[in-house]
Amino acid sequence: MSIRARKGGLARGVAVVGGGLSKLGLFKDRDCKDFFAEAFLEMLDSVDRGVDPGDIEAAYLGNYSNDFFTGQAHWGPIISDLIGLVPKPVTRTEGACAASTLAFREGVMSIASGMYDIVLVGGVEQMSRRTTDEVTQGLGMAGSPYEVAAGFTFPAVFGATATAYFAKYGVDREILFNVTIKSHNNAPFNPKAQFPMSVRDFMNARMEKCRAKGLPIPEWEDEKAFLRDTSVNPPVAWPMHLFDCCPISDGGSCLLLVAEELAGSFTDAPIFVAGIGQGTSYSLHAKKDLTSYEATVYAAKQAYQMAGMTPKDIQFSEVHDCFSMAEIIHLEDLGFFPPGEGWRATAEGLTALDGPMPINTSGGLKAKGHPVGATGTAQILEVWLQLRGMAGGRQVKKPDLRIGASHNLGGTGGTCTFTILERR
């Protein structure tokens, strides 16, 4: 007998009223507690009418694998002790790169269910204490056993994805340059970004370095010529080159969620959760199409349905650009552009900060940084800042900015969340 499930929805409204993010980068001499404390203190300061930390009833913390990266597990009670939440519950969530949006989802559901009224959600990761080879090994643990046995690293996975996309749509790796240039153009306006530099900034810095050393000065006519030069942008796993890949990062992020009816006690400008979805994907060997992620399509369908919206209603979005190719595919899976047209939309400037559909205003994972367990709530924080008009030089300048979204992918596509926020 088949029973049709009830269409998902929140039984009680949930608002985001505060958020914080640490500076992202490589900080071997610091500790995960430092990163989360930095984000937590910024969150407290961001709540317009203030919040007593003692009123927080529970927390959900995303962390992928500090067990491997730092040799320390059981981060829930460590963070609880750090922020003075003992003896209240803190639950760790793990979904690879989507770890902290799973925390966000759990926090939303805990309030929507009526169990709690005020909840902290966030994430943390420290990757800098391991070598690049070790980080590659640690991240590889998020792949399926089949992928790992075949020797796939994450650059290789998205290299295979890119190759399939190129063959399907008759394009080449030049389409990836537009994603990289766009994301790096946004990053200098983000004070938390790991690489607050445009591609032209990198190009000029390299030319100045050659000049200072008395070496021949490269004659790159523009950013694309720079990215074609394998001496500065070497291949990692063809066709993925260095500037197609997000960096290794440390950092922490958090958000304060409250029940809708309490939101006015914290701020006059609450941002509400309109829709939220989560999905899973097949391992690569079982996928029918390498140029799409079932998890993204499913999570987006759930979120749109819950919000009563379509892709046309979304005014801007953060998407999971762990690799430049990933962003293009996500634009299509989320319904922002038709299949095979995500690359063209980017090339035509439609996803630029001043375009009709700004994507990754923060600089994205590529330039802002990707501290795996903290990434998801950092993405949602960017949407929150934009909807409140607090994004500074990277603020989306639309006269009625009301609806933004965040897409977060974990592993080789195995876990995905899509979150829609709304300013009413």
VMD Tcl script that draws the C-alpha trace (Angstrom):
set ca {
  {0.00 0.00 0.00}
  {1.35 3.42 -0.92}
  {0.71 6.29 1.46}
  {1.17 9.80 0.10}
  {3.27 11.83 2.54}
  {2.03 15.19 3.77}
  {3.67 18.11 1.99}
  {6.36 19.48 4.28}
  {5.92 22.76 6.04}
  {6.82 24.50 9.28}
  {4.15 24.21 11.95}
  {5.59 27.35 13.55}
  {7.51 30.21 11.96}
  {11.25 30.61 12.55}
  {13.31 33.81 12.24}
  {17.03 34.51 12.04}
  {17.83 37.45 14.34}
  {21.62 37.37 14.61}
  {24.75 35.92 13.08}
  {28.52 35.92 13.19}
  {31.51 34.71 11.19}
  {35.18 34.54 12.07}
  {37.87 35.74 9.71}
  {38.57 32.85 7.32}
  {42.06 31.68 6.44}
  {44.87 29.45 7.69}
  {45.58 29.89 11.41}
  {47.79 27.05 12.66}
  {48.55 28.88 15.90}
  {44.85 29.24 16.79}
  {42.19 26.76 17.82}
  {38.63 25.90 16.82}
  {37.41 27.38 20.08}
  {38.94 30.71 18.99}
  {37.07 30.62 15.69}
  {33.72 29.81 17.22}
  {34.16 32.33 20.03}
  {34.89 35.03 17.45}
  {31.74 34.15 15.52}
  {29.65 33.84 18.69}
  {30.68 37.25 20.04}
  {29.90 38.85 16.69}
  {26.51 37.15 16.72}
  {25.72 38.55 20.18}
  {26.66 42.03 19.00}
  {24.53 41.70 15.86}
  {21.22 41.19 17.69}
  {19.61 44.62 17.51}
  {17.96 44.54 20.93}
  {20.45 42.20 22.51}
  {20.20 38.63 23.74}
  {21.07 37.03 27.03}
  {23.18 33.95 26.18}
  {21.53 32.24 29.11}
  {18.24 32.31 27.20}
  {19.62 30.02 24.49}
  {17.95 26.67 25.08}
  {19.95 24.40 22.78}
  {22.58 24.44 20.06}
  {23.32 22.45 16.93}
  {26.92 22.43 15.70}
  {28.13 21.33 12.29}
  {31.58 19.79 12.07}
  {32.82 17.50 9.34}
  {35.99 15.91 10.67}
  {37.98 17.70 13.31}
  {38.45 14.15 14.58}
  {40.86 13.75 11.66}
  {42.00 17.32 11.11}
  {42.84 18.14 14.74}
  {42.72 14.79 16.55}
  {39.85 16.00 18.74}
  {36.28 14.72 18.58}
  {33.08 15.38 20.57}
  {32.89 19.08 19.74}
  {29.37 19.63 21.04}
  {30.22 19.75 24.75}
  {33.50 21.55 24.02}
  {31.59 24.41 22.41}
  {28.87 24.24 25.09}
  {31.53 24.78 27.75}
  {33.16 27.54 25.68}
  {30.03 29.69 25.34}
  {28.58 29.00 28.77}
  {25.72 26.79 27.61}
  {26.37 23.90 30.05}
  {24.27 21.90 30.96}
  {21.99 22.58 27.99}
  {22.13 20.25 24.98}
  {24.46 20.73 22.02}
  {24.17 18.28 19.14}
  {26.86 17.81 16.52}
  {25.74 17.27 12.92}
  {27.88 15.83 10.12}
  {27.13 16.03 6.41}
  {30.59 16.70 4.97}
  {30.55 20.25 3.52}
  {26.85 20.54 4.41}
  {27.43 19.83 8.11}
  {26.32 23.21 9.45}
  {23.26 23.57 7.24}
  {22.15 20.27 8.70}
  {22.63 22.00 12.06}
  {20.55 24.91 10.78}
  {17.83 22.54 9.60}
  {17.74 20.73 12.94}
  {17.54 24.06 14.76}
  {14.67 25.22 12.56}
  {12.76 22.00 13.12}
  {13.34 22.09 16.88}
  {11.68 25.53 17.05}
  {8.97 24.72 14.53}
  {8.05 21.66 16.60}
  {7.57 23.79 19.71}
  {10.38 22.08 21.63}
  {12.48 25.26 21.89}
  {12.03 29.00 21.35}
  {15.66 30.19 21.07}
  {18.36 28.08 19.44}
  {21.96 28.63 18.34}
  {23.16 26.92 15.15}
  {26.60 27.03 13.58}
  {29.71 25.19 12.57}
  {33.46 25.08 12.91}
  {36.45 23.45 11.22}
  {40.24 23.66 11.40}
  {42.10 22.20 8.44}
  {45.42 24.04 8.57}
  {47.16 21.68 10.97}
  {47.33 19.01 8.28}
  {49.43 18.97 5.11}
  {47.71 19.41 1.77}
  {48.04 15.67 1.11}
  {46.51 14.89 4.49}
  {43.64 17.33 3.95}
  {43.00 15.67 0.59}
  {42.86 12.33 2.38}
  {40.53 13.68 5.05}
  {38.16 15.28 2.56}
  {38.25 12.09 0.50}
  {36.60 10.26 3.37}
  {33.38 12.05 2.38}
  {33.32 10.21 -0.94}
  {31.63 6.87 -1.41}
  {33.73 3.70 -0.97}
  {33.55 3.13 -4.72}
  {34.94 6.57 -5.51}
  {37.71 6.25 -2.93}
  {38.69 2.80 -4.22}
  {38.92 4.21 -7.75}
  {41.32 6.89 -6.54}
  {39.00 9.86 -6.92}
  {39.95 13.02 -5.05}
  {37.52 15.94 -4.99}
  {39.31 17.83 -7.79}
  {39.12 14.62 -9.83}
  {35.40 14.24 -9.15}
  {34.63 17.72 -10.39}
  {37.13 17.30 -13.19}
  {35.09 14.31 -14.39}
  {31.92 16.35 -13.97}
  {33.40 19.20 -16.02}
  {34.55 16.83 -18.76}
  {31.04 15.38 -18.99}
  {29.52 18.88 -19.13}
  {31.94 20.01 -21.84}
  {31.10 16.96 -23.96}
  {27.36 17.34 -23.45}
  {27.14 21.04 -24.27}
  {30.09 21.57 -26.62}
  {32.07 23.98 -24.43}
  {35.57 23.98 -22.95}
  {37.37 25.08 -19.79}
  {37.28 28.73 -20.87}
  {33.74 28.87 -19.45}
  {35.17 28.29 -15.98}
  {37.19 31.51 -16.10}
  {34.03 33.60 -15.86}
  {33.02 31.94 -12.57}
  {36.45 32.47 -11.04}
  {36.72 36.10 -12.15}
  {33.21 36.92 -10.93}
  {33.70 35.38 -7.47}
  {37.06 37.06 -6.98}
  {35.56 40.40 -8.03}
  {33.15 40.14 -5.08}
  {35.69 39.01 -2.47}
  {37.52 42.33 -1.91}
  {34.26 43.72 -0.48}
  {34.14 40.95 2.16}
  {36.36 41.67 5.17}
  {36.10 38.03 6.29}
  {37.30 36.58 2.97}
  {40.40 34.42 2.90}
  {41.37 35.88 -0.48}
  {39.99 39.43 -0.71}
  {41.60 39.84 -4.12}
  {40.34 39.98 -7.68}
  {42.03 37.87 -10.34}
  {43.49 41.12 -11.69}
  {44.94 41.77 -8.23}
  {46.66 38.35 -8.37}
  {47.87 39.13 -11.88}
  {49.30 42.51 -10.89}
  {50.92 41.05 -7.78}
  {52.70 38.42 -9.86}
  {53.91 41.04 -12.33}
  {55.20 43.20 -9.46}
  {57.00 40.20 -7.97}
  {58.76 39.55 -11.27}
  {59.66 43.24 -11.53}
  {61.11 43.28 -8.00}
  {63.25 40.21 -8.74}
  {64.45 41.57 -12.06}
  {62.72 38.78 -13.97}
  {60.93 39.14 -17.31}
  {57.52 40.68 -16.70}
  {54.68 38.54 -18.11}
  {52.53 40.23 -20.70}
  {49.02 39.07 -19.87}
  {46.48 41.16 -21.73}
  {43.68 40.38 -19.27}
  {42.51 38.04 -16.50}
  {41.66 35.23 -18.92}
  {45.16 35.28 -20.38}
  {46.47 35.02 -16.79}
  {44.22 32.03 -16.08}
  {45.36 30.30 -19.30}
  {48.98 30.47 -18.14}
  {49.80 27.16 -16.47}
  {52.86 28.65 -14.78}
  {50.52 30.61 -12.47}
  {47.38 28.46 -12.81}
  {48.63 24.88 -13.01}
  {46.36 21.87 -13.54}
  {45.23 20.01 -10.41}
  {42.96 17.36 -11.95}
  {42.21 18.27 -15.56}
  {40.32 20.35 -16.45}
  {40.36 21.71 -12.88}
  {43.25 24.13 -12.43}
  {44.41 25.89 -9.28}
  {42.09 28.88 -9.66}
  {39.12 26.54 -10.16}
  {39.52 25.10 -6.66}
  {38.48 26.46 -3.27}
  {41.21 26.76 -0.62}
  {41.92 24.90 2.58}
  {40.42 27.05 5.35}
  {39.84 27.46 9.08}
  {36.86 29.24 10.59}
  {33.62 29.31 12.54}
  {30.13 30.66 11.97}
  {26.84 30.81 13.83}
  {23.26 32.10 13.67}
  {20.61 32.77 16.31}
  {17.16 31.35 15.54}
  {13.99 32.26 17.42}
  {10.31 31.48 17.20}
  {8.44 33.89 14.91}
  {6.27 35.30 17.66}
  {9.36 36.26 19.68}
  {11.31 37.83 16.82}
  {10.11 41.37 17.59}
  {11.74 41.16 21.01}
  {15.14 40.87 19.32}
  {14.89 43.08 16.24}
  {12.63 45.17 14.03}
  {14.14 43.43 11.00}
  {13.84 39.67 11.43}
  {14.57 37.45 8.44}
  {12.26 34.45 8.18}
  {12.84 30.90 7.01}
  {10.52 30.57 4.02}
  {11.59 27.18 2.76}
  {14.13 24.50 3.52}
  {14.96 21.23 1.78}
  {17.43 18.40 1.97}
  {18.29 15.61 -0.47}
  {20.77 12.86 -1.25}
  {22.48 11.74 -4.46}
  {23.79 8.54 -5.98}
  {27.47 7.75 -5.93}
  {29.19 8.59 -9.21}
  {29.16 5.01 -10.53}
  {25.36 4.87 -10.23}
  {24.52 8.31 -11.63}
  {22.72 8.53 -14.94}
  {24.02 12.03 -15.58}
  {27.25 13.49 -14.20}
  {26.05 17.01 -15.05}
  {23.31 17.14 -12.43}
  {22.93 16.40 -8.72}
  {19.77 14.61 -7.65}
  {20.24 15.94 -4.12}
  {20.14 19.55 -5.30}
  {17.09 19.05 -7.50}
  {15.22 17.31 -4.68}
  {16.22 19.78 -1.94}
  {15.28 22.72 -4.14}
  {11.89 21.20 -4.98}
  {11.17 20.77 -1.26}
  {12.20 24.33 -0.39}
  {10.27 25.93 -3.25}
  {7.19 23.94 -2.34}
  {7.41 24.88 1.33}
  {7.91 28.55 0.47}
  {5.22 28.58 -2.21}
  {7.82 29.97 -4.60}
  {9.58 29.18 -7.86}
  {13.17 29.84 -8.94}
  {12.00 33.12 -10.50}
  {11.18 34.43 -7.01}
  {14.78 34.11 -5.79}
  {16.60 37.44 -6.17}
  {20.13 36.26 -5.33}
  {21.79 33.16 -3.94}
  {24.89 31.69 -2.41}
  {25.69 28.36 -4.10}
  {28.28 25.74 -3.27}
  {31.17 26.63 -5.58}
  {33.78 24.28 -4.14}
  {34.99 24.16 -7.76}
  {34.13 26.57 -10.55}
  {32.34 23.82 -12.50}
  {30.12 23.10 -9.51}
  {28.64 26.61 -9.55}
  {27.54 26.30 -13.17}
  {25.79 22.98 -12.55}
  {24.08 24.24 -9.40}
  {22.68 27.26 -11.25}
  {20.91 24.82 -13.54}
  {19.82 22.27 -10.92}
  {18.29 25.05 -8.81}
  {16.25 26.20 -11.79}
  {17.88 29.62 -12.06}
  {18.86 28.88 -15.66}
  {17.94 26.06 -18.10}
  {20.22 23.01 -18.44}
  {23.26 23.87 -20.51}
  {22.78 27.63 -20.00}
  {24.46 28.22 -16.63}
  {27.81 28.83 -18.28}
  {26.30 31.30 -20.73}
  {24.48 33.21 -17.98}
  {27.77 33.61 -16.12}
  {29.63 34.67 -19.27}
  {27.00 37.32 -19.98}
  {27.30 38.80 -16.48}
  {23.85 37.71 -15.30}
  {25.32 36.34 -12.05}
  {27.56 39.33 -11.32}
  {26.97 41.56 -8.30}
  {25.16 44.08 -10.49}
  {23.48 41.44 -12.66}
  {19.84 40.32 -12.51}
  {20.72 37.17 -10.52}
  {23.76 37.80 -8.27}
  {25.48 34.59 -7.22}
  {27.99 34.23 -4.38}
  {28.10 37.87 -3.38}
  {30.38 36.83 -0.49}
  {33.10 35.73 -2.91}
  {31.87 32.17 -2.59}
  {33.82 29.22 -1.27}
  {36.37 29.93 -3.97}
  {37.50 33.30 -2.60}
  {35.78 33.72 0.78}
  {37.08 30.33 1.94}
  {35.69 26.90 2.77}
  {36.14 25.80 6.42}
  {34.03 22.74 5.72}
  {31.95 22.44 8.89}
  {31.36 26.20 9.09}
  {30.55 26.82 5.43}
  {26.79 26.21 5.41}
  {25.84 28.68 8.14}
  {28.39 31.15 6.73}
  {26.48 31.02 3.44}
  {23.15 31.58 5.19}
  {24.71 34.45 7.15}
  {25.55 36.14 3.85}
  {21.91 35.89 2.76}
  {20.81 37.32 6.13}
  {23.21 40.26 5.81}
  {22.06 40.99 2.26}
  {18.37 40.93 3.17}
  {19.05 43.34 6.04}
  {21.06 45.69 3.79}
  {24.23 45.10 5.82}
  {26.58 43.67 3.19}
  {28.61 46.82 2.65}
  {30.37 47.17 -0.69}
  {28.99 43.87 -1.93}
  {25.36 44.78 -1.14}
  {22.92 43.73 -3.85}
  {21.38 47.00 -5.02}
  {17.84 45.94 -5.82}
  {15.10 48.34 -4.70}
  {12.98 45.65 -3.06}
  {15.37 42.94 -1.92}
  {13.19 40.44 -0.12}
  {14.10 36.86 -1.01}
  {17.48 35.15 -1.03}
  {18.66 31.56 -0.95}
  {21.59 29.39 0.06}
  {22.66 26.09 -1.50}
  {25.12 23.82 0.31}
  {26.47 20.52 -1.09}
  {28.25 17.84 0.94}
  {30.72 15.23 -0.26}
  {30.64 14.30 -3.93}
  {27.02 15.44 -3.99}
  {25.67 12.96 -1.46}
  {24.09 15.55 0.83}
  {22.47 18.82 -0.18}
  {20.44 21.50 1.53}
  {18.67 24.48 0.00}
  {17.37 27.27 2.22}
  {15.16 30.21 1.26}
  {15.06 33.27 3.53}
  {12.56 36.10 3.29}
  {12.31 39.65 4.53}
  {8.63 40.47 5.06}
}
mol new
graphics top color blue
foreach p $ca { graphics top sphere $p radius 0.5 }
foreach p [lrange $ca 0 end-1] q [lrange $ca 1 end] { graphics top cylinder $p $q radius 0.2 }
display resetview
